[in-house]
Amino acid sequence: MAKPRNLIAVDVHTDDVGDYKVTEAGWYGVDDNDKVVLGPFVSLAECERAIRDRPFDD
């Protein structure tokens, strides 16, 4: 079983979408390598819930 990635919630603003390689602003789950893994979400609570409930990596 692979080690699960640690994710943090990041609020990506319109000016920063290119930095994160996403197409819209919102809350995203971002891993230790600054790679977006989940999102976008409209709120911090929704993003944190998705991070908490995500399945582990295979």
C-alpha positions in Angstrom: 0.0 0.0 0.0 1.4 3.4 -1.0 1.9 6.1 1.7 -1.1 8.5 1.6 -0.3 12.0 0.6 -0.6 14.8 3.1 -3.0 17.4 1.8 -3.7 20.9 2.9 -6.5 23.3 1.9 -5.4 26.2 -0.2 -7.5 29.2 -1.3 -6.5 29.9 -4.9 -7.4 33.4 -6.1 -8.1 34.4 -9.7 -4.6 35.9 -10.0 -3.0 32.6 -8.9 -4.8 30.0 -11.0 -1.8 29.7 -13.4 0.6 29.1 -10.5 -1.5 26.1 -9.5 -2.3 24.9 -13.0 -6.1 25.2 -12.4 -8.7 26.9 -14.5 -10.8 28.6 -11.8 -10.4 30.2 -8.4 -11.6 28.2 -5.3 -10.5 26.0 -2.5 -8.2 23.1 -3.4 -6.6 20.1 -1.7 -2.8 20.5 -2.4 -0.2 17.8 -1.6 3.3 18.2 -0.2 4.7 18.9 -3.8 2.2 21.8 -4.4 0.2 19.6 -6.8 -3.5 20.1 -6.8 -5.2 16.8 -5.9 -8.8 17.8 -5.1 -11.1 20.7 -6.0 -12.3 23.3 -6.6 -14.6 23.8 -3.7 -16.6 26.8 -2.8 -15.7 26.8 0.9 -12.9 25.8 3.3 -15.3 23.5 5.1 -16.2 21.6 1.9 -12.5 21.3 0.9 -11.5 20.0 4.4 -14.3 17.5 4.4 -13.1 16.2 1.0 -9.6 15.9 2.3 -10.7 14.1 5.4 -13.0 11.7 3.4 -10.7 11.0 0.5 -9.7 7.4 -0.2 -6.1 6.4 0.4 -3.7 6.0 -2.6 -3.3 2.5 -3.9 
